[in-house]
Amino acid sequence: RDASKRIVEAGLNAPGMAELYASIHAVIGTLVTADNFYIAIYDQRKDLIEFPYYVDRHETRAVPRRPARGLTEMVLRTSSPLFLTQEEMQGMIERGEMDLHGRLSRWWLGIPLTGENRVFGVMAVQSYSDNPPLDERQHEALLTLSGTAALVIERKRFEAALGESETRYRTVIDRANDGIILARDGRVVFGNPKLHSMLGVEEIDFSGQPFTDFLAPAEREKVLE
């Protein structure tokens, strides 16, 4: 419960996605040995698996890839947790059932990240040493945390996408060749640089003024209707 709370707090306080992923890793590390840990996100629009957070003893980064026969893809396809030992992975490779990305670990555990009734990513822990596999209590703890982590990640990704959209929208308005006013509840919240130029001023704060002040008298009645 305390670990879930810390992940929620990280979602509220982390300034960006990188910091959030690192915070989730830190929380996971208090419950299990997570020296080798990554978060994979599936971009459905691009049909691409990306690895925005990747910490590994042997690999510095994971290259984005199309879904194929990797372990991450198996979790994405089945929407279920997957635990495999080195012997099991080796057997799957020899039978052509699995593609190896990076080095073969002693064991690998992948847990789906689910939001809005779909799996959008995978949280994975693996070990290259002789550390014993996770016990049942640790498995359950990670499964519980994955639900909290998925909710927090989805919310933060939405906030980041919204911020990027607002930035693009603001850039378009700033570069427009027409004077533009944005109003809310009848009051101006923003006037673009072209409007400054049209009014013959270098810079002015329009915030709070009635937007009707900027309408021609003949048009004011029509707009208010």
Secondary structure, 3 states (H helix, E strand, C coil): CHHHHHHHHHHHHCCCHHHHHHHHHHHHHCCCCCCEEEEEEEECCCCEEEEEEEECCCCCCCCCECCCCCHHHHHHHHCCCEEEEHHHHHHHHHCCCCCCCCCCCCEEEEEEEEECCEEEEEEEEEECCCCCCCCHHHHHHHHHHHHHHHHHHHHHHHHHHHHHHHHHHHHHHHCCCCCCEEEECCEEEEECHHHHHHCCCCCCCCCCCEHHHHCCHHHHHHHHC
